[in-house]
Every structure is written in C-alpha cells, then in structure tokens.
Amino acid sequence: MDEFKQEIKNALAYAEHLKFDKQHPWHRNLIALYCSLIEYFDSLIFLVENDKCIAIPVVFRGLLEAYVDFRNLAEDRLYGYNMEASYAKEWLKIIEEASQKKNAFLASIAEDPTLDTQVQEQKNKLAELRGKGYKALNQFEKFDKAGMVDEYRSVYNFVCSHSHNDIRSLIVRFFIINEAENDFEMALFKEQEPGEYDHYLITGKHFLRNGSHTIHAILETGHEDIFAV
C-alpha cells in the first residue's frame, strides 16, 4: 500500500508548481479533472485499506471516467466544447423538469423567477454548439476518442455492473459459493481475499501517474520527469 500512498504524496507535493490561467476554460477544466484523479485515487486507497469493498468498483468507475475526459481534453482543446455541450444538456434537463413545478426534489429551483430565461439560454447554447459541430458525447464516444475502446468493452463494463447493481455484481458482493457449486451462503461486509482489489490500485496509480506527467508537461513546470511513465 505504501507505493500507492506515495503516488498521492508526490502528486500533492508537486501540485504547487501548477500555475494556470484561471480565465482560460481549457486550463480550468484540465486542472479540475487532474484534481479529480488525485482525490478519486486517494479515496480508492482508503476504501481498500478499510475493507469497504462494495464502493471500490464504483469509485474506480469515477476515476476511469475522469481519466478519459482528462486524456481527451489534454490531447484536444476543442474537446472542451463537447464538455460544455454535456453540461448544457444535463442542466437543461433539470431546469425543464423544475419548470413543470411537479417535482418536489426541484422545488427550490422551480421558485427561481429567471427559470424560463435559463431554459432558453441553455437551448441557445446547445444550438450554437451543434452549429459548430459539437455535441454531448456518450461514454462509448468518449472512450473511442481517447483510444480506449478495449477498456470500455472490458474494465468499464465490469465496474458499471457494480454501479447498476447487476446480478453479476450482487454475486461478487454477497454470495459465498461452496466448492461443489451446489449451495451458497450470503455474507454482509464480506472480507477481501488477499490482493483481490490490487488491479484497481495498480490501474488507478497508472492513471494518476500518466495524468501527473501530462499536466506538468502541458503547463511546463519542468517536473514532468518526476512522473515518467
């Protein structure tokens, strides 16, 4: 576990050298995604160390998605427009639902007197982005753009099954099947087998190391070699 904790320490120690333009959306979003990599990986270490097994694949999914976005944005500044389209699309869903004044969970938003104006602004924003050839990408399109289709069709499928509580994930979480495979017991807070979740930590470390190298190279801190991949 020490090597994974050290990766976090290194990322934090050199983060103070990351100087960026706060007014530049590419810089802002790239830094925020890099910070996401750090915090997701830190959370992953905590969960493995404290035997919180059920949440490990779910947090890893967040880490993986953040890495895909980070990689795409690092390699193509225009990917930021796809991110803006996604933001506008999802926010539009919320404020249109709130404007119906029927959803108790959105009651405070529904009271906003500028809601109709906001709806139109988001529609205009989406239309403008579509006119420029940008849309909200689905997860496959994001992975494809990042050159990570194999990961999408394997690793991502597995972790999504945990997020969705598929039968496959329920078996892993709670079923202890006997050797003859004709009976089973159910276990709450099932203990980890030694090294059972190492692949999440190893892959997470790779994502963070790659992200650290990339961000320091892009922002020309001179410290990218610390994170050689």
C-alpha positions in Angstrom: 0.0 0.0 0.0 2.9 2.3 0.6 3.7 2.7 -3.1 0.1 3.9 -3.8 0.2 6.4 -1.0 3.5 7.7 -2.2 1.9 8.4 -5.6 -0.6 10.6 -3.9 2.1 12.4 -1.9 4.2 13.0 -5.0 1.2 14.4 -6.9 0.3 16.8 -4.0 3.9 17.8 -3.4 4.4 19.0 -7.0 0.9 20.4 -7.4 2.1 23.7 -6.0 4.1 24.2 -9.2 1.0 24.0 -11.4 0.4 27.7 -12.5 -2.5 28.2 -14.8 -4.8 30.8 -16.3 -8.0 30.9 -14.3 -9.7 32.7 -17.1 -8.9 30.0 -19.6 -11.6 27.2 -19.7 -9.2 24.7 -21.1 -6.8 25.3 -18.1 -9.6 25.3 -15.6 -11.2 22.1 -16.7 -7.9 20.3 -17.2 -6.8 21.2 -13.6 -10.2 20.2 -12.2 -10.0 16.8 -13.9 -6.5 16.3 -12.7 -7.6 17.1 -9.1 -10.4 14.5 -9.6 -7.8 11.9 -10.4 -5.9 12.7 -7.2 -9.0 12.6 -5.0 -10.6 9.5 -6.6 -7.3 7.6 -6.2 -6.9 8.7 -2.6 -10.5 7.6 -1.9 -9.8 4.2 -3.6 -6.8 3.7 -1.3 -8.9 4.4 1.7 -11.6 2.0 0.7 -9.2 -0.9 0.0 -7.3 -0.2 3.2 -10.5 -0.2 5.3 -12.3 -3.1 3.6 -15.1 -1.1 2.2 -15.4 -3.5 -0.8 -18.8 -2.5 -2.1 -17.7 1.0 -3.0 -14.3 0.2 -4.6 -15.5 -0.5 -8.2 -18.0 2.4 -8.0 -15.2 4.9 -7.1 -12.9 3.3 -9.7 -15.6 4.0 -12.3 -15.5 7.7 -11.4 -11.7 7.6 -11.7 -11.8 5.9 -15.0 -14.3 8.3 -16.5 -12.3 11.3 -15.2 -9.2 9.9 -16.8 -10.9 9.5 -20.1 -12.1 13.1 -20.0 -8.7 14.3 -18.9 -6.9 12.4 -21.7 -9.3 13.7 -24.3 -9.0 17.3 -23.1 -5.3 17.2 -22.8 -4.9 16.0 -26.4 -7.6 18.2 -27.9 -8.5 21.6 -26.5 -11.7 21.6 -28.6 -13.0 18.7 -26.5 -13.9 21.4 -24.1 -16.8 22.2 -26.3 -18.1 18.7 -26.0 -17.9 19.1 -22.2 -19.8 22.3 -22.5 -22.5 20.6 -24.6 -22.8 17.9 -21.9 -23.1 20.5 -19.2 -25.8 22.4 -21.0 -27.7 19.3 -22.0 -27.9 17.9 -18.4 -28.6 21.2 -16.8 -31.4 21.8 -19.4 -33.0 18.5 -18.3 -33.1 19.7 -14.7 -34.4 23.2 -15.3 -37.1 22.0 -17.8 -38.2 19.5 -15.2 -38.2 22.1 -12.5 -40.2 24.5 -14.7 -43.1 22.0 -14.6 -43.3 22.6 -10.8 -44.3 19.0 -10.1 -41.1 17.6 -8.8 -40.6 18.1 -5.1 -36.9 17.5 -5.3 -36.6 20.5 -7.6 -38.9 22.8 -5.6 -36.2 25.4 -4.8 -35.1 25.6 -8.4 -38.7 25.9 -9.6 -39.0 29.1 -7.5 -36.3 30.9 -9.5 -38.0 33.7 -11.4 -35.4 33.5 -14.1 -36.0 29.9 -14.9 -37.7 30.4 -18.3 -34.8 32.6 -19.3 -32.3 30.0 -18.2 -34.1 27.3 -20.2 -33.9 29.4 -23.3 -30.2 30.3 -22.7 -29.3 26.6 -22.4 -31.3 25.7 -25.6 -29.5 28.5 -27.4 -26.1 27.3 -26.1 -26.8 23.8 -27.3 -27.9 25.0 -30.7 -24.8 27.2 -31.0 -22.5 24.3 -30.2 -24.4 21.9 -32.5 -23.9 24.5 -35.2 -20.2 24.4 -34.7 -20.2 20.6 -34.8 -20.1 19.8 -31.1 -22.4 17.7 -29.0 -22.6 15.9 -25.7 -20.7 12.6 -26.2 -21.9 9.3 -24.7 -19.4 7.2 -22.8 -18.5 5.0 -25.7 -17.8 8.1 -27.9 -15.6 9.4 -25.1 -13.6 6.2 -24.7 -13.4 5.8 -28.5 -11.9 9.3 -28.8 -9.4 8.5 -26.1 -8.3 5.4 -27.9 -9.7 3.2 -25.1 -12.3 1.1 -26.7 -10.8 -2.1 -25.3 -11.1 -0.6 -21.8 -14.7 0.4 -22.5 -15.6 -3.1 -23.6 -13.9 -4.8 -20.6 -13.0 -2.9 -17.5 -15.7 -0.3 -17.8 -18.4 -3.0 -18.3 -17.3 -4.7 -15.1 -17.4 -1.5 -13.0 -20.7 -0.3 -14.5 -22.3 -3.6 -13.4 -21.4 -2.6 -9.8 -22.8 0.9 -10.2 -26.0 -0.6 -11.7 -26.3 -3.4 -9.1 -26.5 -6.1 -11.8 -26.8 -9.7 -10.7 -23.2 -10.2 -11.7 -22.1 -7.6 -9.0 -24.5 -9.0 -6.4 -22.9 -12.4 -6.7 -19.4 -10.9 -6.2 -20.6 -8.8 -3.2 -22.6 -11.2 -1.1 -22.5 -14.8 -2.3 -20.1 -17.4 -1.0 -20.5 -20.5 -3.2 -19.3 -23.9 -1.9 -16.7 -26.0 -3.6 -19.3 -28.3 -5.2 -21.1 -25.2 -6.5 -24.4 -26.5 -5.4 -25.0 -24.3 -2.4 -24.1 -20.9 -1.1 -24.1 -18.6 1.9 -24.8 -14.8 2.0 -22.4 -12.5 3.7 -22.7 -8.9 4.6 -19.4 -7.0 4.6 -17.6 -9.9 3.0 -13.9 -9.8 3.7 -11.5 -9.2 0.9 -9.3 -12.0 -0.3 -5.6 -11.0 -0.2 -4.8 -8.9 -3.3 -8.4 -9.1 -4.5 -8.6 -5.4 -5.4 -4.9 -4.8 -6.3 -5.8 -4.4 -10.0 -7.9 -1.3 -9.2 -5.0 0.2 -7.3 -2.4 -0.7 -9.9 -4.6 0.8 -12.7 -5.5 3.8 -10.7 -1.9 4.5 -10.0 -1.2 4.3 -13.7 -3.9 6.8 -14.5 -2.7 9.3 -11.8 1.0 8.9 -12.9 0.0 9.5 -16.5 -2.1 12.5 -15.5 0.7 14.0 -13.4 3.2 13.6 -16.2 0.8 15.1 -18.8 -0.3 18.1 -16.7 3.3 19.1 -15.7 4.3 18.8 -19.4 1.4 20.9 -20.6 1.9 23.6 -18.0 5.7 23.4 -18.5 6.6 23.2 -14.8 9.8 21.3 -15.6 8.8 18.5 -13.2 7.2 16.0 -15.7 10.2 13.7 -15.5 9.3 13.0 -11.8 6.3 11.2 -13.2 7.9 9.3 -16.0 5.6 6.7 -17.4 
